[in-house]
Amino acid sequence: MESFSIKKTIAFAAAIAMLCLVFAGIAVWNDKSDDVLAADGETVITLQIDNSEMTVNDETATIDENGTVPITMNDRTIVPVRAIIEAVGGTVEWSEEEQTATLTYGGDEIRLLIDSTTAYLNGEVRTLDVAPVVINDRTMLPIRFIAESFGFVVDWAEQTQTITITVPANEATDEPTETEGTTMANTNELAVLNGLEHRTDNEDNPVVYFTSDISSEGLTEIYSCLGFEPEGNVAIKLSTGETGSNYLDPNLIKDLVQSVDGTIVECNTAYGGERASTSMHLQLSADHGFTAIAAVVFMDADGEIQIPVSDAAENLEYDIVGSHYENYDSMIVLSHFKGHAMGGFGGAIKNTSIGVASSSGKSYIHTAAQGGSMWSADQDSFLESMAEAAQAVYNDRQENGGIIYINVMNRLSVDCDCDSNPAEPEMHDVGILASYDPVALDQACVDIIYNTDDSESGALQERIESRNGIHTLEHAEKIGLGSREYRLVDIDV
């Protein structure tokens, strides 16, 4: 599939409301009188809790035809956004299919996703304090972010339970507000996707699909873009995670796993801990919610087998995987992309190499086939061995049912899901990416990290560089596993 386009629809009849922040956290939230007069050119909008009318520069109007009223809920004030934005000449568009609200005012655009704290201001990623939610068929949106983005001032009068929104004069303009690092060449595409180092328009390069929608629907949608038709028994390779780690949420992957009648497959670890034996690993998988959505099988529970590596391999003589690997025809490699203490980063290649390897196979890769302590190999040989093991699985699956790769870029800690005490993420959630090419997929994720402001991505960049993580991709391309250059298709636009 060479391109994908989602047609957006506008639901004019929907009454859309916005979710306020806690009073103390709002942009300008003072406890003062509701008697606010408009200065020349200003627009002053007042709303009152449980009142279906609002005033715009002292002119009274009904909020909407459905009788929507501002309310308080869980110490938060919910106020209508469509009436406010349209009262000052802006627009609100709602996509039922994508579950997104798009607000435009003065050349600026805000895009919000239901149940996601990731928002976009002129295509640039931002993080919300409160995720938009649907309550009683109304979309509730956070006003703090909207007010700060559009330059509005919000005041609260406790005595009269009144919200006053002041829109300064001369805010509206046909020119978009430029923010540092934002490319405005395509305002429908995220700024972080513009200028990716290895992105190309060359049709000879593999396609990597992208969506910013980190949801069950988004995951299912991006999977469908690949046009993959799995055969026979379908293995879903993922990490079930250590206790306290950032493993993928079973609720995120449930619909996709069940739609292909997939079996979640894993192998036991080589470093001890809760995932070192099948019985403990199975219990942890249950604790994390994976056994509730699908069967979970540990491929090395009953032994291991060897599969051949490519003739181009420089370190490994073979790859060692669990014996139950042979029971599956097709494989979906579903990875949580993040940092990694040894590899620099963990994505599709690591999940297909270390992840598919049996317990002893993991040691074999870590030592670059030299034996001894699994931490003793030189760094580059270890990274090369991961690429070679991933290629062994890739080549085998090409002849047996096929394989695809999906990376989820959320909870972007510098530490892996194998770490039970990971560092908290400093970088915003980004989205989901998918490809038939694991090298292109991982490279696109790395490019996005390096295309994100250092204030957010600096720790991840340092982790990758300190472990020479890029060498995995360099070697993977060298031996023919895939291409570091890719065509990126944003399915959101």
Order of alpha helices (4+ residues) and beta strands (2+ residues): beta-beta-beta-beta-beta-beta-alpha-beta-beta-beta-beta-beta-beta-beta-alpha-beta-beta-beta-alpha-beta-alpha-beta-alpha-beta-beta-beta-beta-beta-beta-alpha-alpha-alpha-beta-beta-alpha-alpha-alpha-beta
